[in-house]
C-alpha cells in the first residue's frame, strides 16, 4: 500500500493538511535547488546580464547582479539558467 492510499483514508481535514504539507515541501525543494545557481537575463538590466538566484519574492525570483551586487526581482521567464 502506498502512502497516498494511507492519506486518502484520513478524515478530510487531516487529508487536506497532509496534501498541503507535501505541496509545501515540494515548493521548498524547488526553491533550495534554485538558490545559488547562476543565470543570464534575457533583457540586460542597465547593461548587466549575469545574475545569481538568491531567493524568491512572491511570484518572482530575487537575484543579485554579479557585476555590481545590486539585488532585483525578476520573473522566471526573464532569465535562462546557465
C-alpha positions in Angstrom: 0.0 0.0 0.0 1.4 3.4 -0.9 1.5 6.4 1.4 -1.1 8.2 -0.8 -3.5 5.3 -0.1 -2.9 5.9 3.6 -3.5 9.6 3.2 -6.8 9.0 1.4 -8.1 7.0 4.4 -7.7 10.0 6.7 -10.6 12.3 7.7 -11.0 15.2 5.2 -9.4 17.8 7.4 -6.3 15.7 8.1 -6.1 14.6 4.4 -6.1 18.2 3.3 -3.4 19.0 5.8 -1.3 16.1 4.6 -1.6 17.1 0.9 -0.7 20.7 1.8 2.3 19.6 3.7 3.5 17.6 0.7 3.0 20.6 -1.6 4.9 22.9 0.7 7.8 20.5 1.0 7.9 20.2 -2.8 8.0 24.0 -3.2 10.8 24.4 -0.7 12.8 21.7 -2.5 12.5 23.6 -5.8 13.4 26.8 -4.0 16.6 25.4 -2.4 17.6 23.8 -5.7 17.5 27.2 -7.4 19.3 29.2 -4.8 22.9 29.8 -5.7 22.5 29.0 -9.4 23.8 31.5 -12.0 21.8 32.6 -14.9 21.7 35.2 -17.7 19.0 37.8 -18.1 17.2 37.8 -21.5 17.0 41.6 -21.3 20.0 43.2 -19.6 19.4 45.4 -16.6 21.4 48.6 -17.0 23.9 46.7 -19.2 24.3 43.8 -16.8 23.0 40.3 -17.6 24.8 37.8 -15.3 22.8 37.0 -12.2 22.8 34.7 -9.2 19.5 33.5 -7.7 19.3 34.3 -4.0 15.7 33.6 -3.1 12.0 34.1 -4.0 10.0 37.2 -3.7 6.3 36.3 -4.1 5.9 35.1 -7.7 9.3 36.5 -8.7 12.8 35.4 -8.1 15.2 37.6 -6.1 18.5 37.8 -7.9 21.9 39.5 -7.4 23.6 41.0 -10.4 27.1 39.5 -10.3 29.0 42.5 -11.7 27.6 45.2 -9.4 25.9 43.3 -6.5 22.5 45.1 -6.9 19.6 42.9 -6.0 16.4 42.9 -8.1 13.3 40.8 -8.6 12.6 39.1 -11.9 10.1 36.6 -13.3 11.3 33.1 -14.2 10.7 33.9 -17.9 13.2 36.8 -17.7 16.3 34.6 -17.3 17.9 31.4 -18.5 19.9 29.1 -16.2 23.5 28.5 -17.1 
